[in-house]
Amino acid sequence: MGFLDLFDSGFRKRNQDHFAAIVKVAMSDGVISGEEKMFLDRLAANLHISEDDYKQILEDYASHPVNPPNSYNERLERLYDLARMVYADHHLGDKQTGMLKRLGVGLGFTPANVGYVVDKALKLVQAGVDLETFTQEIKFMNH
């Protein structure tokens, strides 16, 4: 096995674990709605989750470890990625904010402030900012 194979394998595993964590959030109310299923379908494609892996994760999402980001910057990077995916997913409509709030809590943002963070995140994504600007704006939104 070559070095690139190791990298690809690790990258694929992280994507699967990340996807499983999002499935857990979607299942937090006991059911995946039609809108959530469409979002998960598109997310799986974006994360290069194979059809077989997708089915396995949906059936047994609890067996995948939740690997929350270790640093605040990593949390903001994931929030940026998720906000862009949720914003681009026009099928979620007015459920965008609720879905992103649940994902934000899953990333480690507190329930008390996740609403403010998500609202700001969606506004920044709508404005088309890059990751660096997004990170700075979120970090300093309370200053």
Secondary structure, 3 states (H helix, E strand, C coil): CCHHHHHHHHHHHHHHHHHHHHHHHHHHHCCCCHHHHHHHHHHHHHCCCCHHHHHHHHHCHHHCCCCCCCCHHHHHHHHHHHHHHHHHCHHHHHHHHHHHHHHHHHHCCCCCCHHHHHHHHHHHHHCCCCHHHHHHHHHCCCC
